[in-house]
Amino acid sequence: MAYRPHGHAYANPSAPSAWGRCDRCGFIYLHKELRFQFDYRGPRLANLRILVCEQCYDKPQAQLKPRSEEHTSELQSRGLI
């Protein structure tokens, strides 16, 4: 009989729950342990619709946020942009 690896998921017969696959590493986890990946798209966070495990989760990158108007006007007055 072949052995099927189930990654980091466990089966509880008295309280069954769904399994899910991490979209980055491909390991199988309990679905409730996976989370959606968010990133900045313009001034707010957007859901990238990627389910990832705790190890693969990336914090949203602050450098992707647009600059504040105050900062932009200061750069324009200096002729840098």
N, C-alpha and C positions, 0 to 999 in steps of 0.2 A: 504494500500500500504506500502510495506517495505521500510525502509530507508537504503541506502547503504552509509557507510562512505567513504569518499575519502581522508582521511588524510589531508595532507598539500597542496594538489593540488587544483587549481581553474580553472574554465572553462571560457574562454573568447570567446563568439560566433563570435566576429568580427575578432579575430586573434587566431584561434585554434592552440594548440600545444600538443605534445605527453606527456603522463604521464608515469612515471616509478616507480618501487618499489625499495626502499633501500634494499640491500641484507643483511644488518645487523639488522635493526630494523623492517623492513617490512612495514613501512608507505609509502603511495603513495605521490610522489612529481611530479612537472613538470620535464620532462626528462632533460631539460637544467640546472636545479638546482643540479642534481646529478653529481658526479665526480668519476673518477676511482681511486682506492686505489693503491698507489705505495709503494714499500719497497725495501731495498737493497738486491740484489742477487749477491754476489761477489762485484766487485768494482763499479758497476753502479746500477742505479735504474731500477726496473722491474715493469711492469704493472701486477698487480695481477688479473685483469679482474673482479673486484668486483665494482659495482656501489654503492656508498654510499652517504648519505646526509651530510650536513655540520656538524651536531652534531656527526655523527658516524665516520667522517674522522679522521684518525690517521696520524700524521706526520711521515715520514720515520725515523726509529730508527738508529741513527748514530753508535750505538755499533755493528750493524750487518755488517758494512763496514770492509773489511779486514785491518789488520794493515799495516802501511807503511813499506817498506823494511828497512828503517833506524831504525825504532823502533824495528823491529824483529831482526836485526843484533845486536842491543844493548842488547836485552834480551838474545840472544845466547851467547854473550861474557861474560855475568854474570852467565851463566849456569842455567838460569831460565826456559828455554824451550829447 
